[in-house]
Amino acid sequence: MNLPAPRRKIGWSLFIVRCKDNSLFTDICYSRELDKKVATINRGKGYFFSTHPERLPVTVVFLEEERPFKEAFVKMKYLRRMNKPMKEKLIKTKQWPSGKPLHAYGRTVEVPG
């Protein structure tokens, strides 16, 4: 009897891109669609980059893959509230600030230390 292969859970990717003008942009997408998402941004499509073509092209400078949606979403919201020096430190060290749990929609996500 042939059984179907088990379905692989598709995780979410949390990423930061650096724009041509050195600004940073944070977003999430399905892990398998990251290349497509970055290509779409570099074509000037999307709610943010269609109005700021001077910021193109972008390059991915930080990436966390295969996260559950809720964790990726909460971390994205947290990253968007961080100032640029904090984001630069995260990009350089790949370590989240410790001791600060993330909160969104009544859920808490512990930041790995």
C-alpha positions in Angstrom: 0.0 0.0 0.0 1.4 3.4 -1.0 0.9 6.1 1.5 1.2 9.7 0.5 4.2 11.6 1.7 3.6 13.5 4.9 2.8 17.1 4.3 5.5 19.5 5.4 4.5 22.5 7.4 5.3 25.6 5.6 6.9 28.2 7.9 7.1 31.9 7.7 10.3 34.0 7.1 11.0 37.2 9.0 13.4 39.4 7.0 15.0 42.8 6.9 16.1 44.3 3.7 18.5 47.2 3.2 17.5 49.7 0.7 19.7 51.6 -1.7 19.5 54.7 0.5 20.6 52.6 3.5 17.1 52.5 5.1 15.8 49.2 6.5 12.4 47.5 5.8 11.0 44.6 7.8 8.4 42.1 6.6 7.3 38.5 6.7 6.3 36.0 4.0 6.0 32.2 3.4 9.5 30.8 3.6 9.2 29.3 0.1 8.2 32.6 -1.4 11.1 34.8 -0.1 12.9 35.0 -3.4 9.6 35.9 -5.1 8.9 38.6 -2.5 12.3 40.3 -2.8 12.1 40.2 -6.6 8.6 41.8 -6.4 10.0 44.5 -4.2 12.9 45.1 -6.6 10.5 45.5 -9.4 8.9 48.4 -7.5 5.7 46.6 -6.7 4.0 46.7 -3.3 2.4 49.2 -1.0 5.7 50.8 0.1 8.2 50.5 -2.7 5.9 51.6 -5.5 5.9 55.1 -3.9 9.7 55.1 -3.2 11.5 53.9 -6.3 14.7 55.7 -5.2 15.1 53.1 -2.5 15.6 50.2 -5.0 17.2 47.7 -5.3 17.1 46.1 -1.9 19.1 43.2 -0.4 18.2 40.9 2.4 20.5 41.5 5.4 18.6 39.6 8.1 16.6 36.4 7.8 14.9 34.0 10.2 13.1 31.1 8.4 10.6 28.4 9.3 8.8 30.3 12.1 5.1 29.8 13.0 3.0 32.7 11.7 2.2 34.2 15.1 5.9 34.3 16.2 7.0 35.8 12.9 4.2 38.4 13.0 4.9 39.4 16.6 8.6 39.7 15.9 7.9 41.8 12.8 5.8 44.2 14.8 8.6 44.4 17.4 11.2 45.0 14.8 9.2 47.8 13.3 9.2 49.6 16.6 13.0 49.2 17.1 15.2 52.2 16.2 17.8 51.9 13.5 20.8 51.4 15.8 19.0 48.5 17.5 18.2 46.9 14.1 21.8 47.3 13.0 23.0 45.5 16.1 20.5 42.7 15.5 21.7 42.4 11.9 25.4 42.3 12.9 25.1 40.0 15.9 22.0 37.9 14.9 21.0 38.0 18.6 17.7 39.4 19.8 17.8 41.8 22.8 17.3 39.5 25.8 15.0 40.0 28.7 12.2 41.6 26.7 9.2 39.4 25.9 7.3 40.4 22.8 3.6 41.1 23.2 0.9 41.3 20.5 -2.8 40.4 20.4 -2.7 39.0 24.0 0.1 36.6 23.2 3.6 36.6 24.5 6.6 35.3 22.4 9.8 34.9 24.3 12.8 36.3 22.5 15.6 33.8 22.3 18.6 35.1 24.2 
